[in-house]
Amino acid sequence: MMSPKPTSEDRHPVYSRQTPLRIIHFTGNFMRIWSIYSMYHYLSQSESSVVLYIFSCLVPSSIIFLALQKPWRGRALSNAQIVPSLINGAITALYFILWVKGVKACGPLRAILAEYSGAVLGVLSAVLYGRRGHIWKKVGGLVAMLASLYFLSQGWAMATYSPFSFREITDSDAQKEKVLGMREMAVPMLAGILSAFRRVISRRISIKNQLKRRLHAITIASATCFMFPVAMWDAILGTTPDSNKDFPFSAWPYMSTILFGVILISYIENIAEERLHMVFSSPKHLMAAGGCIILLEILYKMDFSLAGFIICCAVLGFGIYEATSLERPRRDSNHTLEPSENLFEDEIQMSSLPT
């Protein structure tokens, strides 16, 4: 009697089980990037304060996180976990300020891709603790990352300035962005490095996923507290927005940033790390974000060059792959990890993706 022919699900059972999670991951990233585009258009048109904007988004976010996770209940947290979470809150507050400033100054496309500069921590781990044979490989990855960000700053992803665009831009509704220098790109790049560093701290102090969510609630609440005096100083001495300027639907940027840019994305990243073994600064994550950016650039009728954007993403993905390739020779068949942001992993011998 002939045995039934194996189906695709039988041949790839793990991939079949992960398909719904991949759809959730892509959808969550799409909503987060959508909130970034909404925030960019609101800040660029309303001239609102960056610090006050992100502070007004963090206050309800921290309340929701504390209400959902209730870190004061259950097993008591040790000082070795709470103190780093509070310090991580200060890093998170600085990250949000620099990140939103980068979005306003550079535009959403360049700011989102610059956030992947956190993969530079892979180069740092190789220089300090890696094998000498891998150093030049990682330095080459770092050069590729910097080259991609330089191309982005010169407008390769925009139809107006891209060397791969051979048509005249006649659509008057297309929003033109300007050519930037690496000095302007340094703000979102620094935010990306801080973002990767806060993720490393979060992984080091959390053992279980439930504990990680409780400590994340403390981190967001701590970031809100650290940002409070800065926001009050900006409200008292900062520039006052033009109250006569009419900008409809101003509630949507705030709501989308709170729900999708802060709250939902934290759970989506947990799913990606715990179930898909995909960290933020990885080529797979960049591929998903790139697809979302293409959709939103077309939806918002931005000054967009598809060919230039794909080339910049390809160079950036190659740089990330080379800069974070520390542990690939040691992978086994049962547990596959993306080594991005695995700071000092050779010395500590601890998985950066706790289960």
N, C-alpha and C positions, 0 to 999 in steps of 0.2 A: 504494500500500500504506500503510495507516494505521500510524503510529508507536505503540509501546506507551505506555500512559498512565503518566506518571511517578509513582512511589511516594512515600510520605512520606520515605523515606530519601534518594531522589534530590533532593527539594526541600529537605531540611535535612540535608545530609551531615555537617556539623560537629556538629550537635546529636546525631545518631545515634551518631557516634563517641564523644561525650562522655558518653553515657548510662551505660555501665558505670563510668566514673570518678565520675559523680555519685552512683551507688549506693554506691561505695566510700567516697566522702566522707561521705555521710549515715550509713553504718554505723559508720565510724570516730568520727564525732562522737557518735553514740548510745552507743558503748562508753565514750567519754571522760566523757560526762555521767552515764552509769550509775555509773562509778567515783566521781564526785563525790557522788552520792546515797549510795553505800555508805560513803564516807569521812565524810559528814555524820552518818549514823546511828551510825557507830562512835564518832566523837569526842564526840557529844552524849550517848551512853549510857555510855561507858567512862571519860570524863573524862581522857583521855590528853593529854599535852603536844603542842601544835601543832608546836612546833619539832622535838621529837624524832621526831614522826610523819613530817614531811616530810623530815627528814634521813635517817631510816631508809629512806625510799623513794628518795632521790636517790643514796645510796651504790651499791646494785645497778644503778640506771639508768645512772650514769656508767660503771660497769665494763662494762656491756653495750654502751653507745655506743662506748667506746674499743676494745672487742674487735671490734665490727663495722666501724668506720670506719678504725681504725689510722692516726691522723693523723700518726704518725712515719714512715710509709712513703710512697713515691711522691715527687712533686715537693716540695721543701722549701718550707715556709710562711715568708713574710717577717715581720719584726717588725711591719710596718704592718698585718698581719692577725692575728697572735697577740696583741699587746698589747690591741687593742680587744676581742678575744674574751675575754681575762681580765677586762677591765673590765666587759664585758657579763655575765660570770659573777657579779660582785657585784650587778649590777642584777637578774639572774635570781634570786639567792638572796633578795634583799629582796622581790621579786615573789611568790615562793612562800610566804614567811612571811605577808605581808599577805593573800595570796589565801586560804590555808587558814584564817586567822583570820576573814576575811570570810565564808567558807562556814559556819564554826561559829557565828558571831554572827548572821548574817542569813538563813541557810538557803540551800539550793542554788539555788532559782529566782531569788531576788533577787541572789545573788552572781554567777551566770552572766550575767544581763542587765547587771549593773553593770560587768562586764568589758568591755563594748562602749563604755564611756566613753573608751577609747583613741582613738576617732574625734575627740576634742578636738584632737588634733594636726593635723587638717585645718583647724580654725579657726585654730590658731597659724600654720600655713603661709600662710593667706590674709592674716592680719593683718600678718605680716612681709614676705612676698614676693608676695602675690596682688594681683589687680586691685582697685582701690578699689570698683568697682561690685559686687563679690562679697562684700564684708565684711558688709554687713547681712544678706545671704542666709545667710551662715554663722553669724552671731550668732543669727539666728532658728532655725537648726538646733540650735545649742547650747542655746537656751532650751527647745526641744522635747525634747531629750535629758534635760535637768535636770527638766522637768515629768514625763516618763515615770518617771524614777527616784524622784521624789517620790511619785507615785501608787503605785509599788511599795512604798515604805517605809511608806505608810499602809494597806497591805493590800488594794489593789484586786484583786490576783490571788488573794486568799484568799476562800473562800466565807463565812467568818465576818464579815469586815469589808467586803467588796466592795459598792459601791452598786448593782451590777447583779445581786446575788443576792437572790431573792425567796422562798427556801425556808429552813426551819429545818434546822439541822445536827443530825441525830439519831444519826448513826453514831458510836458510842463509840470505834471504832478509828481514826477520822480524827485525824491529828496536828495540833493547833492551834499555829500560830505567832503571835508577838506583833507588834503594830504597832511600827515603828521610827521613828527620826528620821533626818534627813540626816546627823547626826553619825555614827551607826552605819554608814550607807551609804557614808561617805567612805572607809572602809578598803578594800572591794572596788573602789570607783571609782579610788582611787589605785593599786591593784594592776593594774587595767585599763590605766591610763596608762603604768605601768612596762612592762607586757607589750607595748604598742604601741611604746614607745621601744626596747625590746630587739630587736624585729623590724626596726625601721628601721636600727639599727646592724648587725644581721646582714646585711641586704641591701646596705648600703654597702660592706662588706668582702669580700663573696663575689661572684665573677663567674660561676662555673659551679655547677651543681647539686651535683656531686660535691664541690667545694670547700666549698660551703655545709654539707654534712653533716659533713665533717671538722671544720670550725670549730665546728659545733654540739656535737660531742662534746667539744671543748676547753671550750666554754662551760659545759656541764653539769658537767664535772669541776671547773672553776674554781668554780662555784656551790657544789658539795659542799664544797670546801676552805674557802671563805669561811664556810659555815654551820657548819663543824666546831667552832670555839671557842664559838659561840653555843649550839650543842646541848650541848656539854660543860658550859657554865655553867648552862644550864637543868637538866641532869641532876643537877648537884651542889647547886644552891641552889633549884631550882624545886620546885613541889609534887609530891608523890608520889601517883600514882594509887592508888585503893582496890584493893588486891590481892584483896580478898574478893568484889569485884563480879564476877558471872558474866556474860560476854557471849560467846555462841557464835559460831563462824565468824569469829573475829577475823582470820584469815589472809586472807580474801577482800578486805577493804578495802585491805590493803597490796599484795597481788598485782595487784588491778585498777588501783590508782593507778600502780604501776610499769609494768605492761604497756600499759595504755590511756591513763592520764592523763599520762604522761611520754614513753614510747618511741613507741608507735603514733601518737599524735597529731602528733608531729613529722614523720613521713613522710606522714601524711594532709595536713597543711598544705602540705608541699612539692608534693604532687600537685595540690592546689587552686590554688596559686599558679602553678606551672609549666604545668599542662595546662588548668586551667579558668579561669585568670586571675581567681581569687577570693581576696581577702585576708580577714583575720579580721574587721576592723571594716567590714563591708559589709552592706547590706540582704539580699543573697542568703545570706550566712553566717548572719545572724540568723534568717532564715526556716527554714533547716535546723535550727538549734539550737532554735527554738521548737517545731517538730514533735517533736523528741526530748524536750523538757521536758514537753509535754502527755502523751506516752505514759508517761513515768516518774512524773509526778505522779499519774496514775490508777493505775499499777501499785503504787506505794507507799502509796496511799490517803491522800494529803496533803490538807490543807485548801486546796482549789483551786477557783477560779472561772474557768471557761473564757472567759466574756465579758470579765471584767476583764483577764485575761491577754492576750487578743487586742487589746484597746484599748491597753494599755500597750506591747505589741510594735509596734503600728501607729504610735503616736506616736514611739517610739524609732527605728523604721526610717525614718520621715520625717525625724527630726532627723539621723540618720546620713547619709541621702541628701543633705540640704542642706548639712551641714557638710563633706562630702567631695566636692563637685561641682566641683572646681577645673579638671579637664582634660576634662570632657565635651564642650565645644564643638569640641575638636580631635581627636576620635576619627576614625580612618579605618576603612575597611571590612575591612581585613586583620588588624588587631591591636586588640583591645578590652581595656582595662584597667579595673579598679576602682581609683579613685584614693585609696581609704582609706589612711591612714597614710603617704601620699607626702609626707613632710616636705621642704619647700624644693624641690619638684620643678621649679618654673618656672625657678629660678636654675641648678640643676645640670644640667638637660637629660639626666638619666640615668633609664633605666627602673628602677622599683622592683621589677620582677618579672623577674630575670635568667633568661635561657634559655641 
